[in-house]
Amino acid sequence: MYTLLSGLYKYMFQKDEYCILILGLDNAGKTTFLEQSKTRFNKNYKGMSLSKITTTVGLNIGTVDVGKARLMFWDLGGQEELQSLWDKTGFLCIVLAALQLTLKTRLTSNSEIRLTLPPNYYAECHGVIYVIDSTDEERLSESKEAFEKVVSSEALDGVPILVLANKQDVETCLSIPDIKTAFSDCTCKIGRRDCLTQACSALTGKGVREGIEWMVKCVVRNVHRPPRQRDIT
């Protein structure tokens, strides 16, 4: 009887939790994408005004429930000073990175602050959403370099990656074929994993739901990274 009730409880009140990193350069639209995701999947969520979103210095966290899956999003700052911390350990690391960035702005240009923390961040995630500003052609090569480091990490081997060509609502934006051509050098490093490049407008919400639903399918079927179970009561 206990086993039966325990199984029923888990079926009704537990969700499989998957951790998803949202990465990309600063001003790519990562936080806007996160806010749109929470608005579309959480019925009672009253999101912040998208016009008030500023560049993330540190970490934003959000959760979205899709069926029996719960996605825990880690939206990490994309400034150059923070990119080296993408593969590091948890919240403390992000706080220290933000402190480093703040201090750097108050010191001379020749001053340097370096942090050395044990790598673990990538090892804890189940999926990656990489956001590209498709209106910023000047920084496309910089974005490609950052993406190349992500897909080259052994800690992310086999982890599904959703590449979002954001700001597709802007008439002068780069097309999906343009983005794929610019990132073609990274293809061989993606390896045997689920990877999708998709058009998106985080501002209007176009492509947000489709991207999240694709990610859910991928993390659920990836047996190499089992979910964490959390009570939802």
ZADO-1210 file (C-alpha; in nm, 4 decimals, padded with zeros to 6 digits):
<atoms>
<atom x="00.0000" y="00.0000" z="00.0000" code="MET" pos="1"/>
<atom x="00.2815" y="00.2408" z="00.0900" code="TYR" pos="2"/>
<atom x="00.4522" y="00.1761" z="-00.2430" code="THR" pos="3"/>
<atom x="00.1281" y="00.2416" z="-00.4283" code="LEU" pos="4"/>
<atom x="00.0635" y="00.5675" z="-00.2414" code="LEU" pos="5"/>
<atom x="00.4246" y="00.6755" z="-00.2827" code="SER" pos="6"/>
<atom x="00.4044" y="00.6160" z="-00.6572" code="GLY" pos="7"/>
<atom x="00.0769" y="00.8073" z="-00.6774" code="LEU" pos="8"/>
<atom x="00.2266" y="01.0981" z="-00.4834" code="TYR" pos="9"/>
<atom x="00.5265" y="01.1182" z="-00.7149" code="LYS" pos="10"/>
<atom x="00.3014" y="01.1046" z="-01.0204" code="TYR" pos="11"/>
<atom x="00.0836" y="01.3890" z="-00.8921" code="MET" pos="12"/>
<atom x="00.3248" y="01.6139" z="-00.7055" code="PHE" pos="13"/>
<atom x="00.6694" y="01.5762" z="-00.8571" code="GLN" pos="14"/>
<atom x="00.8161" y="01.7131" z="-01.1737" code="LYS" pos="15"/>
<atom x="01.1366" y="01.6279" z="-01.3512" code="ASP" pos="16"/>
<atom x="01.3557" y="01.9377" z="-01.3284" code="GLU" pos="17"/>
<atom x="01.6011" y="02.0312" z="-01.6032" code="TYR" pos="18"/>
<atom x="01.8532" y="02.3143" z="-01.5804" code="CYS" pos="19"/>
<atom x="01.8870" y="02.5257" z="-01.8944" code="ILE" pos="20"/>
<atom x="02.1622" y="02.7800" z="-01.9537" code="LEU" pos="21"/>
<atom x="02.0768" y="03.0901" z="-02.1547" code="ILE" pos="22"/>
<atom x="02.3998" y="03.2192" z="-02.3072" code="LEU" pos="23"/>
<atom x="02.5039" y="03.4779" z="-02.5648" code="GLY" pos="24"/>
<atom x="02.6665" y="03.8187" z="-02.5884" code="LEU" pos="25"/>
<atom x="02.5365" y="04.1139" z="-02.3907" code="ASP" pos="26"/>
<atom x="02.2337" y="04.2838" z="-02.5480" code="ASN" pos="27"/>
<atom x="02.1463" y="03.9745" z="-02.7504" code="ALA" pos="28"/>
<atom x="01.8029" y="03.9587" z="-02.5839" code="GLY" pos="29"/>
<atom x="01.8546" y="03.6724" z="-02.3368" code="LYS" pos="30"/>
<atom x="01.6604" y="03.8260" z="-02.0486" code="THR" pos="31"/>
<atom x="01.3793" y="03.9374" z="-02.2781" code="THR" pos="32"/>
<atom x="01.3542" y="03.5796" z="-02.4053" code="PHE" pos="33"/>
<atom x="01.3388" y="03.4520" z="-02.0469" code="LEU" pos="34"/>
<atom x="01.0630" y="03.6976" z="-01.9563" code="GLU" pos="35"/>
<atom x="00.8602" y="03.6015" z="-02.2643" code="GLN" pos="36"/>
<atom x="00.9034" y="03.2334" z="-02.1786" code="SER" pos="37"/>
<atom x="00.7744" y="03.2837" z="-01.8246" code="LYS" pos="38"/>
<atom x="00.4819" y="03.4911" z="-01.9496" code="THR" pos="39"/>
<atom x="00.3755" y="03.2303" z="-02.2068" code="ARG" pos="40"/>
<atom x="00.4051" y="02.9216" z="-01.9886" code="PHE" pos="41"/>
<atom x="00.3140" y="03.0538" z="-01.6431" code="ASN" pos="42"/>
<atom x="-00.0498" y="03.1617" z="-01.6447" code="LYS" pos="43"/>
<atom x="-00.0341" y="03.3748" z="-01.3310" code="ASN" pos="44"/>
<atom x="00.3016" y="03.5344" z="-01.4005" code="TYR" pos="45"/>
<atom x="00.3002" y="03.9105" z="-01.4377" code="LYS" pos="46"/>
<atom x="00.6251" y="03.9890" z="-01.6120" code="GLY" pos="47"/>
<atom x="00.8259" y="04.3065" z="-01.5978" code="MET" pos="48"/>
<atom x="00.7892" y="04.5615" z="-01.8738" code="SER" pos="49"/>
<atom x="01.0173" y="04.4518" z="-02.1567" code="LEU" pos="50"/>
<atom x="01.1168" y="04.8131" z="-02.2158" code="SER" pos="51"/>
<atom x="01.2682" y="04.8249" z="-01.8660" code="LYS" pos="52"/>
<atom x="01.5005" y="04.5270" z="-01.9135" code="ILE" pos="53"/>
<atom x="01.8672" y="04.6251" z="-01.8963" code="THR" pos="54"/>
<atom x="02.1940" y="04.4406" z="-01.9542" code="THR" pos="55"/>
<atom x="02.2378" y="04.1569" z="-01.7063" code="THR" pos="56"/>
<atom x="02.5408" y="04.1858" z="-01.4795" code="VAL" pos="57"/>
<atom x="02.5288" y="03.8556" z="-01.2953" code="GLY" pos="58"/>
<atom x="02.2465" y="03.6042" z="-01.3108" code="LEU" pos="59"/>
<atom x="01.8712" y="03.5888" z="-01.3705" code="ASN" pos="60"/>
<atom x="01.6770" y="03.2786" z="-01.2690" code="ILE" pos="61"/>
<atom x="01.3348" y="03.1647" z="-01.3872" code="GLY" pos="62"/>
<atom x="01.1237" y="02.8498" z="-01.4036" code="THR" pos="63"/>
<atom x="00.8772" y="02.7244" z="-01.6615" code="VAL" pos="64"/>
<atom x="00.6556" y="02.4163" z="-01.6370" code="ASP" pos="65"/>
<atom x="00.5817" y="02.2242" z="-01.9551" code="VAL" pos="66"/>
<atom x="00.3799" y="01.9101" z="-01.8870" code="GLY" pos="67"/>
<atom x="00.5714" y="01.6890" z="-01.6427" code="LYS" pos="68"/>
<atom x="00.8936" y="01.8839" z="-01.7006" code="ALA" pos="69"/>
<atom x="01.0121" y="02.1886" z="-01.5133" code="ARG" pos="70"/>
<atom x="01.2792" y="02.4010" z="-01.6769" code="LEU" pos="71"/>
<atom x="01.5055" y="02.5959" z="-01.4443" code="MET" pos="72"/>
<atom x="01.6655" y="02.8746" z="-01.6479" code="PHE" pos="73"/>
<atom x="02.0005" y="03.0328" z="-01.5676" code="TRP" pos="74"/>
<atom x="02.0318" y="03.3528" z="-01.7707" code="ASP" pos="75"/>
<atom x="02.3978" y="03.4532" z="-01.7483" code="LEU" pos="76"/>
<atom x="02.5474" y="03.7919" z="-01.8287" code="GLY" pos="77"/>
<atom x="02.7162" y="03.8053" z="-02.1685" code="GLY" pos="78"/>
<atom x="02.9805" y="04.0729" z="-02.1197" code="GLN" pos="79"/>
<atom x="03.3316" y="03.9628" z="-02.2108" code="GLU" pos="80"/>
<atom x="03.4354" y="03.9727" z="-01.8448" code="GLU" pos="81"/>
<atom x="03.1567" y="03.7283" z="-01.7547" code="LEU" pos="82"/>
<atom x="03.1925" y="03.4819" z="-02.0427" code="GLN" pos="83"/>
<atom x="03.4892" y="03.3109" z="-01.8788" code="SER" pos="84"/>
<atom x="03.2600" y="03.2301" z="-01.5851" code="LEU" pos="85"/>
<atom x="02.9914" y="03.0545" z="-01.7889" code="TRP" pos="86"/>
<atom x="03.1408" y="02.7155" z="-01.7094" code="ASP" pos="87"/>
<atom x="03.2043" y="02.7843" z="-01.3421" code="LYS" pos="88"/>
<atom x="03.0190" y="02.6922" z="-01.0257" code="THR" pos="89"/>
<atom x="02.6843" y="02.8398" z="-00.9322" code="GLY" pos="90"/>
<atom x="02.5617" y="03.1578" z="-00.7768" code="PHE" pos="91"/>
<atom x="02.8719" y="03.2563" z="-00.5792" code="LEU" pos="92"/>
<atom x="03.0761" y="03.2544" z="-00.8969" code="CYS" pos="93"/>
<atom x="02.8335" y="03.4879" z="-01.0735" code="ILE" pos="94"/>
<atom x="02.8291" y="03.7265" z="-00.7776" code="VAL" pos="95"/>
<atom x="03.2076" y="03.7398" z="-00.7773" code="LEU" pos="96"/>
<atom x="03.2134" y="03.7893" z="-01.1531" code="ALA" pos="97"/>
<atom x="02.9726" y="04.0808" z="-01.1249" code="ALA" pos="98"/>
<atom x="03.1921" y="04.2257" z="-00.8512" code="LEU" pos="99"/>
<atom x="03.4935" y="04.1893" z="-01.0784" code="GLN" pos="100"/>
<atom x="03.3141" y="04.3757" z="-01.3559" code="LEU" pos="101"/>
<atom x="03.2072" y="04.6543" z="-01.1202" code="THR" pos="102"/>
<atom x="03.5557" y="04.6976" z="-00.9775" code="LEU" pos="103"/>
<atom x="03.7129" y="04.6969" z="-01.3207" code="LYS" pos="104"/>
<atom x="03.5117" y="05.0019" z="-01.4218" code="THR" pos="105"/>
<atom x="03.6525" y="05.1894" z="-01.1207" code="ARG" pos="106"/>
<atom x="04.0173" y="05.0981" z="-01.1787" code="LEU" pos="107"/>
<atom x="04.2665" y="05.2097" z="-01.4399" code="THR" pos="108"/>
<atom x="04.2594" y="05.0402" z="-01.7788" code="SER" pos="109"/>
<atom x="04.5870" y="04.8630" z="-01.6928" code="ASN" pos="110"/>
<atom x="04.4450" y="04.7026" z="-01.3797" code="SER" pos="111"/>
<atom x="04.3297" y="04.3429" z="-01.3859" code="GLU" pos="112"/>
<atom x="04.1331" y="04.1236" z="-01.1481" code="ILE" pos="113"/>
<atom x="04.1296" y="03.7490" z="-01.2050" code="ARG" pos="114"/>
<atom x="03.9112" y="03.4873" z="-01.0406" code="LEU" pos="115"/>
<atom x="03.9884" y="03.1168" z="-01.0397" code="THR" pos="116"/>
<atom x="03.6979" y="02.8911" z="-00.9483" code="LEU" pos="117"/>
<atom x="03.6395" y="02.5183" z="-01.0034" code="PRO" pos="118"/>
<atom x="03.4487" y="02.4366" z="-01.3249" code="PRO" pos="119"/>
<atom x="03.1075" y="02.2802" z="-01.2619" code="ASN" pos="120"/>
<atom x="02.8401" y="02.5048" z="-01.4117" code="TYR" pos="121"/>
<atom x="02.8199" y="02.3294" z="-01.7485" code="TYR" pos="122"/>
<atom x="02.8203" y="01.9901" z="-01.5797" code="ALA" pos="123"/>
<atom x="02.4969" y="02.0730" z="-01.3974" code="GLU" pos="124"/>
<atom x="02.2919" y="02.1844" z="-01.6976" code="CYS" pos="125"/>
<atom x="02.0715" y="01.9734" z="-01.9247" code="HIS" pos="126"/>
<atom x="02.0460" y="02.2104" z="-02.2198" code="GLY" pos="127"/>
<atom x="02.1796" y="02.5354" z="-02.3638" code="VAL" pos="128"/>
<atom x="01.9924" y="02.8175" z="-02.5357" code="ILE" pos="129"/>
<atom x="02.2371" y="03.0390" z="-02.7230" code="TYR" pos="130"/>
<atom x="02.0932" y="03.3757" z="-02.8260" code="VAL" pos="131"/>
<atom x="02.2320" y="03.5754" z="-03.1196" code="ILE" pos="132"/>
<atom x="02.1512" y="03.9362" z="-03.2014" code="ASP" pos="133"/>
<atom x="02.0784" y="03.8971" z="-03.5728" code="SER" pos="134"/>
<atom x="02.0758" y="04.2752" z="-03.6196" code="THR" pos="135"/>
<atom x="02.4338" y="04.3227" z="-03.5001" code="ASP" pos="136"/>
<atom x="02.6496" y="04.2077" z="-03.7894" code="GLU" pos="137"/>
<atom x="02.9557" y="04.3834" z="-03.6461" code="GLU" pos="138"/>
<atom x="02.9605" y="04.1525" z="-03.3417" code="ARG" pos="139"/>
<atom x="02.8665" y="03.8344" z="-03.5250" code="LEU" pos="140"/>
<atom x="03.2242" y="03.7046" z="-03.5294" code="SER" pos="141"/>
<atom x="03.2527" y="03.7763" z="-03.1569" code="GLU" pos="142"/>
<atom x="02.9330" y="03.5800" z="-03.0967" code="SER" pos="143"/>
<atom x="03.0654" y="03.2936" z="-03.3072" code="LYS" pos="144"/>
<atom x="03.3847" y="03.2776" z="-03.1009" code="GLU" pos="145"/>
<atom x="03.1844" y="03.2613" z="-02.7788" code="ALA" pos="146"/>
<atom x="02.9582" y="02.9920" z="-02.9255" code="PHE" pos="147"/>
<atom x="03.2593" y="02.7917" z="-03.0408" code="GLU" pos="148"/>
<atom x="03.3919" y="02.7829" z="-02.6847" code="LYS" pos="149"/>
<atom x="03.0540" y="02.6581" z="-02.5642" code="VAL" pos="150"/>
<atom x="03.0262" y="02.3687" z="-02.8083" code="VAL" pos="151"/>
<atom x="03.3925" y="02.2776" z="-02.7552" code="SER" pos="152"/>
<atom x="03.3479" y="02.2221" z="-02.3825" code="SER" pos="153"/>
<atom x="03.3740" y="01.8562" z="-02.2820" code="GLU" pos="154"/>
<atom x="03.1415" y="01.9273" z="-01.9907" code="ALA" pos="155"/>
<atom x="02.8622" y="01.9995" z="-02.2421" code="LEU" pos="156"/>
<atom x="02.9205" y="01.6905" z="-02.4537" code="ASP" pos="157"/>
<atom x="02.5854" y="01.5577" z="-02.5749" code="GLY" pos="158"/>
<atom x="02.3849" y="01.8488" z="-02.4289" code="VAL" pos="159"/>
<atom x="02.1174" y="01.9804" z="-02.6704" code="PRO" pos="160"/>
<atom x="02.1706" y="02.3350" z="-02.7982" code="ILE" pos="161"/>
<atom x="01.9042" y="02.5704" z="-02.9281" code="LEU" pos="162"/>
<atom x="02.0500" y="02.8591" z="-03.1281" code="VAL" pos="163"/>
<atom x="01.8085" y="03.1510" z="-03.1448" code="LEU" pos="164"/>
<atom x="01.8553" y="03.4111" z="-03.4174" code="ALA" pos="165"/>
<atom x="01.6861" y="03.6838" z="-03.2184" code="ASN" pos="166"/>
<atom x="01.5364" y="04.0193" z="-03.3260" code="LYS" pos="167"/>
<atom x="01.3898" y="03.8771" z="-03.6455" code="GLN" pos="168"/>
<atom x="01.1181" y="04.1416" z="-03.6183" code="ASP" pos="169"/>
<atom x="01.3727" y="04.4001" z="-03.7399" code="VAL" pos="170"/>
<atom x="01.3614" y="04.4373" z="-04.1170" code="GLU" pos="171"/>
<atom x="01.7392" y="04.4661" z="-04.1598" code="THR" pos="172"/>
<atom x="01.8223" y="04.1544" z="-03.9558" code="CYS" pos="173"/>
<atom x="02.0378" y="03.8695" z="-04.0834" code="LEU" pos="174"/>
<atom x="01.8467" y="03.5668" z="-04.2082" code="SER" pos="175"/>
<atom x="01.8819" y="03.2117" z="-04.0765" code="ILE" pos="176"/>
<atom x="02.0963" y="03.1103" z="-04.3785" code="PRO" pos="177"/>
<atom x="02.3197" y="03.4121" z="-04.3067" code="ASP" pos="178"/>
<atom x="02.3606" y="03.3027" z="-03.9434" code="ILE" pos="179"/>
<atom x="02.4331" y="02.9416" z="-04.0392" code="LYS" pos="180"/>
<atom x="02.6950" y="03.0520" z="-04.2908" code="THR" pos="181"/>
<atom x="02.8672" y="03.2750" z="-04.0346" code="ALA" pos="182"/>
<atom x="02.8737" y="02.9904" z="-03.7805" code="PHE" pos="183"/>
<atom x="02.9598" y="02.7139" z="-04.0293" code="SER" pos="184"/>
<atom x="03.3087" y="02.6672" z="-03.8812" code="ASP" pos="185"/>
<atom x="03.1450" y="02.5433" z="-03.5604" code="CYS" pos="186"/>
<atom x="02.9450" y="02.2657" z="-03.7255" code="THR" pos="187"/>
<atom x="03.2087" y="01.9956" z="-03.6811" code="CYS" pos="188"/>
<atom x="03.2369" y="02.0770" z="-03.3097" code="LYS" pos="189"/>
<atom x="02.8673" y="02.0367" z="-03.2379" code="ILE" pos="190"/>
<atom x="02.9103" y="01.6609" z="-03.2501" code="GLY" pos="191"/>
<atom x="02.6347" y="01.4068" z="-03.1945" code="ARG" pos="192"/>
<atom x="02.3778" y="01.6109" z="-03.0117" code="ARG" pos="193"/>
<atom x="02.0438" y="01.7752" z="-03.0817" code="ASP" pos="194"/>
<atom x="02.1015" y="02.1214" z="-03.2257" code="CYS" pos="195"/>
<atom x="01.8528" y="02.3585" z="-03.3869" code="LEU" pos="196"/>
<atom x="01.8927" y="02.7080" z="-03.5292" code="THR" pos="197"/>
<atom x="01.5621" y="02.8923" z="-03.5123" code="GLN" pos="198"/>
<atom x="01.4300" y="03.2379" z="-03.5948" code="ALA" pos="199"/>
<atom x="01.3020" y="03.4271" z="-03.2944" code="CYS" pos="200"/>
<atom x="01.1801" y="03.7631" z="-03.1764" code="SER" pos="201"/>
<atom x="01.1972" y="03.7787" z="-02.7995" code="ALA" pos="202"/>
<atom x="01.0315" y="04.1198" z="-02.8126" code="LEU" pos="203"/>
<atom x="00.7167" y="04.0022" z="-02.9922" code="THR" pos="204"/>
<atom x="00.7316" y="03.6448" z="-02.8626" code="GLY" pos="205"/>
<atom x="00.7545" y="03.4861" z="-03.2067" code="LYS" pos="206"/>
<atom x="00.9368" y="03.1537" z="-03.1891" code="GLY" pos="207"/>
<atom x="00.9574" y="03.1504" z="-02.8083" code="VAL" pos="208"/>
<atom x="00.7048" y="02.8727" z="-02.7446" code="ARG" pos="209"/>
<atom x="00.8352" y="02.6604" z="-03.0312" code="GLU" pos="210"/>
<atom x="01.1903" y="02.6882" z="-02.9002" code="GLY" pos="211"/>
<atom x="01.0960" y="02.5914" z="-02.5449" code="ILE" pos="212"/>
<atom x="00.8882" y="02.2946" z="-02.6591" code="GLU" pos="213"/>
<atom x="01.1760" y="02.1723" z="-02.8767" code="TRP" pos="214"/>
<atom x="01.4146" y="02.1963" z="-02.5825" code="MET" pos="215"/>
<atom x="01.1788" y="02.0026" z="-02.3567" code="VAL" pos="216"/>
<atom x="01.1609" y="01.7142" z="-02.6054" code="LYS" pos="217"/>
<atom x="01.5397" y="01.7048" z="-02.6301" code="CYS" pos="218"/>
<atom x="01.6219" y="01.7094" z="-02.2580" code="VAL" pos="219"/>
<atom x="01.3564" y="01.4505" z="-02.1758" code="VAL" pos="220"/>
<atom x="01.4946" y="01.1993" z="-02.4247" code="ARG" pos="221"/>
<atom x="01.8590" y="01.2626" z="-02.3345" code="ASN" pos="222"/>
<atom x="01.9223" y="00.9633" z="-02.1072" code="VAL" pos="223"/>
<atom x="02.2828" y="01.0688" z="-02.0444" code="HIS" pos="224"/>
<atom x="02.1694" y="01.3572" z="-01.8219" code="ARG" pos="225"/>
<atom x="01.8850" y="01.2426" z="-01.5996" code="PRO" pos="226"/>
<atom x="01.6594" y="01.5111" z="-01.4454" code="PRO" pos="227"/>
<atom x="01.6423" y="01.6223" z="-01.0870" code="ARG" pos="228"/>
<atom x="01.3112" y="01.5536" z="-00.9136" code="GLN" pos="229"/>
<atom x="01.1379" y="01.8285" z="-00.7196" code="ARG" pos="230"/>
<atom x="00.8092" y="01.8401" z="-00.5289" code="ASP" pos="231"/>
<atom x="00.5631" y="02.0941" z="-00.6663" code="ILE" pos="232"/>
<atom x="00.3469" y="02.1185" z="-00.3552" code="THR" pos="233"/>
</atoms>
